[in-house]
Amino acid sequence: MSDANKNFPLNYAASAVRALQPYVPGKPLDELEREYGIRNAVKLASNENPAGPSPMVLQAVEAAAKTINRYPDGAGFQLKKSLAEHLGVEPRQLTLGNGSNDILVLLAEAFLTAATNAVFSEYAFVVYPLAVQATSAESRVVAANGVEHRQALGHDLNAMLTAIDESTRLVFIANPNNPTGTWLEPDALYAFLKKVPSTTVVVLDEAYCEYIGAQAVRMSLAWLSEFPNLVVTRTFSKIYGLAGLRIGYSVSSPEVAELLNRIRQPFNINSIALAAAEAALLDQSYIEASRKANSEGLAFLTEGVASIAGVRVIPSQGNFVLIDLGRPALPVYDALLHAGVIVRPVGNYGLPNHLRVTAGSAVENTTFLTAFSTALDNLV
Ligand SMILES: *Cc1c(COP(=O)(O)O)cnc(C)c1O
């Protein structure tokens, strides 16, 4: 067998795919407990809602389970109807995805080819480069705001505008951004949209917008009638507490929704997720309570971390904080694992001195803070 054949069929895979580095998720709880022989570990690594699902969702899941022998409604009629009402848009503007991750990939598939490029910021959500690279399009990574900026490490919209040219089909904006927690003011975003050429689709990823408040949920949607090249993506994984079911959506012009509908898998959302999302929408008091608990958690983490010498918290509008340790983060991450606390290292984002920590329950946040300060003391 010749050398050239040794790695067959790898050598024949698309070169863009061969060069991909797979996504690294937060460490699962049972994996840590299995590997380290500990119990009651705390996971603050994946920006999940610590409250568990709403009781109304659990009821809907149980009811929906009775008909899982049937294919789901591939058009998601009921959920789209409820979502449209909740958001003040039309059902035909909605596209449902297997997580909003699915929508991001569909957008890349729909608009990108090897002859085009996509623009996004340094330190932006890591799924953007993955989705872009798989299509063979060029990723144009724009330098983020410097550390002295009010929104340190956040998106620099002017620099992003400069990077856009006639071959730019997509620009990804995460607002608030993960993992930095930074955000963009509505006026700045609106001015940006005005300047983006109509040949470029602006993907506004609002996975965390519900944490800002009810007003933020409708803010960007009001711009859709003025900007047919705007696509807003949302998820049920974060404040809605359905990360394990995989469901998200986009709001766009009906034309873009129709385009995405051509390439999505016919049954990309399962029937349990459809029913759960509809029930989750109805329980807005769960959302209110989650928002309140999150701001208390963020304040607790921010103050607690700020009181430790040598570390710095970046202000966040999400359900997590990014902490600058001013030193390599992996030894601290490891020490936290041994203490039964999983946080998220972000070296893959080019931030080797930072850790991202999700705001958990009050008990989880206290556990983290104690373990964190102990870890830092022991490493000096
Ligand atoms: C978590 C997250 C998503 C999407 O998650 P899904 O579970 O796929 O809906 C999208 N964008 C950002 C910025 C996120 O942090």
The ligand as an SDF file (V2000), in Angstrom:
LIG
                    3D

 15 15  0  0  0  0  0  0  0  0999 V2000
  -24.9660   29.5080   23.3640 C   0  0  0  0  0  0  0  0  0  0  0  0
  -24.8390   30.3960   22.1810 C   0  0  0  0  0  0  0  0  0  0  0  0
  -25.5210   30.1550   20.9860 C   0  0  0  0  0  0  0  0  0  0  0  0
  -26.3870   29.0230   20.6530 C   0  0  0  0  0  0  0  0  0  0  0  0
  -26.5790   27.9750   21.3260 O   0  0  0  0  0  0  0  0  0  0  0  0
  -27.6490   26.8890   20.8590 P   0  0  0  0  0  0  0  0  0  0  0  0
  -27.6880   26.0190   22.0410 O   0  0  0  0  0  0  0  0  0  0  0  0
  -27.1040   26.2350   19.6360 O   0  0  0  0  0  0  0  0  0  0  0  0
  -28.9180   27.6120   20.5740 O   0  0  0  0  0  0  0  0  0  0  0  0
  -25.4000   31.0480   19.9610 C   0  0  0  0  0  0  0  0  0  0  0  0
  -24.6540   32.1350   20.0790 N   0  0  0  0  0  0  0  0  0  0  0  0
  -23.9870   32.4130   21.1890 C   0  0  0  0  0  0  0  0  0  0  0  0
  -23.1970   33.6620   21.2460 C   0  0  0  0  0  0  0  0  0  0  0  0
  -24.0490   31.5480   22.2710 C   0  0  0  0  0  0  0  0  0  0  0  0
  -23.3370   31.8190   23.3650 O   0  0  0  0  0  0  0  0  0  0  0  0
  1  2  1  0
  2  3  1  0
  2 14  2  0
  3  4  1  0
  3 10  2  0
  4  5  1  0
  5  6  1  0
  6  7  2  0
  6  8  1  0
  6  9  1  0
 10 11  1  0
 11 12  2  0
 12 13  1  0
 12 14  1  0
 14 15  1  0
M  END
$$$$
